[in-house]
Structures are given as C-alpha cells and as structure tokens.
Amino acid sequence: MRILRFQELKHISYDDLKYAFKYSNIENFDEIINKLQIANVLKHIFPKPRLDDLNVAENITINLRQDGYFTFKFVGLITIGNYCLIVYPKYIKNIDNDFLNEKKKIKQIIQVIDKYQSINSIYLDSNNQAYSSMLPLMIKILSSYFHYGLYWTNQSIIEENGEGNILWEQTINQSTAYIIKNRPYYLNLYTNNQKINEMDIIRRIHAVVITDICSKLHDVLNIFDLSESILTTEVISDFGDEDYIEYLLNKELNNQFITYKKSVLNDILQYIKYLQKMNSDIQPLFYGTTSFNLVWEKVCQTLYHDDLSRNINELHLKLRDDDEKINYEGARTLKDIVEKPIWSQEDLEVYATKTLELDALRVNHSEKCFEIYDGKYYQIEINDNKVSGQPGIEDITKQYLYQLAFSKLAKINNFVFSNSFVIPVDELLEDSGLGVPYAMASLDMLNELKLNKIKVIARDAQKSFADYLQSIN
C-alpha cells in the first residue's frame, strides 16, 4: 500500500493530483477520483467565468477534469485500491515534517476523532454508510484482539492425575480403592482439565480475519499504535462460502452470553459481510470526518468546562430580581434561559424548537463572570490591507447575541462577561494551557449596547487535544 499525504482544503490541480498517484492508467485514476467525489470527501471547484467570457459563451468549453482545482474536505485516513491517503487538518504548518518523523500529530488527531465519534456514536457522513464505517470496524477488531486475544472456547479433557478438578464419580467407578483404617484411598484420580480448543472453527475464522486486516493495513498500523500480527496461512474461503460462515457465526452468537465475546462475533460477522464487496470493487474506506470543525467545538466545550447543561440549582445563581420583574426559577439549565423565537399569526403564538446554541458558557464565581467560548475552526490572518480566514458577520453577530441572551441573568447576579472565539494554532509554544490573545472583533453598533468586544484566543492544538483526551479517559 502506497501512502499519500494531503492537507485539508489545500488547492490541488488535476495534474498534481494525478502525479501524486503516479497512475499511468487514466481510467483507474479517474475511477478513484470519482469514488472520492461521490463520498463527498474530495471537491472539484470550477473557476468562476469572467464577464467577458459570458459575452462569448458559445465559444466556452469546460474540461470537466482539468479546469479549476480539487480540495479535500476531510481529515483522517482514506484507503482505496492500493493507496492510503492521509489528510492533515488545514492548520498544520508542515505536514511533511510530521509524516516523515514520528507522526505524532496525525496519530493524536486520529485518537481525537476516534474519541469524539465513539462518544457521539457517529461516523463519517458518506453516501455509502457501509464503507464509511468499514475502516473503523477493522481497527476495532484489531484493537479488541490485542486486548483480549483470539476468540476461545474451552475443551474438556479427562485425564488421570491431571491438574484439573477431580471427577469423583468417575474416579470411584473406574479406579481401585485402597482401604486403610476403614477409609478408601485412590492412587489414580480422574480429572477434568479445561483447555482452549485451538482447532475451534470460530477461533480459526477470527485468526483469518486478523491476518487479513493486518495484510490490508500493513503500512498504516503504526498510526493506530497497532502492530502487525500474521496468525495463519488459512484464508476465509477455506471454511466454505459466505452464507455458511455467517451461519456458523450466528450459531455461536446464539449460544454465547459473555458480552465482549458477543461483540467480537458481531464484528467478525460484519467484516465477513463486507469482505466480498471490498474484494470485488474499488471502494474508499474512511477513518476520519468531513466535519473537523465539530470536533474542535467539542474539544473547546470540554476544555472550558461548559455549564450550559448543568442543573441551574447547582450553579448557585440568583434567579430573580427583588422586584420579580425577572424570574428564571422555572429554568432547569442555563440553556433554558435562552429565549426561543415566537411565531405568531392573528391570535396564535408558537415557540420555535431551536434557538441560539453556543459551545461553552462557564460560570466563574471567583471573578463573578460569565465566560462565553465558541470554538472556531478558522485560520485568521491579518495584515495591513486585509483580513482573511476569519469568521463571517453572522458568527460575530451571534456571539454578541449570546451575551445579550444572558444579560438579564448577569444583571441579577452582578456578573460581567468575557466573550471569546477559540481557534487552533499549530506549534503555539507560548500557550501555557490558557491560550494566547490573538485578535479582537467588534461591531460599533453593538458596542453601543455596552456589549463586550469579542476576543480571539489562540490555543496550541496539540496541547488542547492532549488535555481533551486526558479529561475524557
């Protein structure tokens, strides 16, 4: 398997993409590109026509492949054919340095994605759900094997004078008793020794699956901190056709009551079902996400100890003013305080089900401050003439509205606000764990309402991910 490395959202021309794959057969290359586009992990962006082009539109010809550029909207690993594509997040400064050394960053990123997806029970949103969850299943099977070992069943072996439990009934019936002082003594005892049945067919199927996965993922196992394990020379077809193997696994499932063993059997069963499709067609397998922004938001929510979903009685806040003009005692959580839009028509009023949603609000009693944090997966650059890679006007106005939503509660409790965007930065050495002030965003017309300007806090991505992984283990 040949490993290729790319970076999320980086522009790649058709020729550069083709050169990266080094495909001499154009049909195979186009098939791979089509599969990645169908899965929504590779985007083809066409150039916008100029005004003078529109005036001679009848002469315009578009090369559907070579015009414009391609870009990966994905972070993680993709295997397809004999290739593994490693796609780094957009903020990484130098992907070659990480890949050619110890791969610490991409290993950590995979761990973060894995933890995020397992907690939220989601996988890559692909048009082909079977294949989108296949690579995580393969890694799960390997991880389970390295933790528990091969699937096993006990085999009872009756021995003379063995190390197992004594079978007294068989010993009395078949051994000679020596009577000493009216007490029987047996020199030969029959014992029941429980040994692992090495020839159990399910154990052998499990060994084949482990070997098959290791051979397929040989070159990328180290990214998951797994080692290669070749256990057998048998292949899956040695046990019969797919239907018969599924019958054997289902039969074992019906007789198994140990939780982790049932999980192993289910995973093997799923793998067998997909195996024939994988071998008969070029299909991309994914371990990652098309929405790394959501991963960063969840990391920020964890780092800043979000109080939005906590029971409001635990937060020791005053919930009404002395004149009882403001009363939040009916709210169960801080989220309930945020007003929902009201839609009305004549005498009918209906509350919308959704309202403002922020990543984290921390109640800081020592500073008497509501700290509002919103994770933003952006690369903001400011120079003398322009700003680029920044959150849009809708993000800025929403951030102001978050403060406005809690302004009454703050007034009752004599709290102030801090309001921050939080962005990931690669190799931010000066970040000691609290972040580094990076920029400021504001709107004069909202500043007149005495709302706080929005701070932009930069966080070292690796340190943030390490704290996230440690906090949820």
Buried (B, 14 or more C-beta within 10 A) or exposed (E): EEBBBBBBBBEBEBEEBBEBBEBEEEEEBEBBBEBBEEBBBBBBEEEEEEEEEEEEEEEEEEEEBEBBBBBBBBBBBBBBBEBBBBBBBBBBEEBEEBBEEEBEBBBBBBBBBBBBBEEEEEBBEBEBEBBBBBBBBBBBBBBBBEEEEBBBBEEEEEEEEBEBEBBEEBBEEEBEEEEEEEEEEBEEBBBBBEEBBEEBBBBBBBBBBBBBBBEBBEBBBEBBEBEBBEBBEEEBEEBEEBEEBBEBBEEBBEEBEEEEBEBBBEBBBBBBBBBEEBEEEBBBBBBBBBBBBBBBBBBBBBBBBBBBEBEBEEBEBEBEBEEEEBEBEEBEBBBEBBEEEEEEEEEEEEEEEEEBEBBBBBBBEEEEBBBBBBBBBBBBEEEEEEEEEBBEEEBBEBBBBBBBBBBBBBEBBEBEBBBBBBBBBBBBEEBEEEBBEBBEBBBEEBEEEEBBEBBBBBBBBBBBBBBBBEEBE
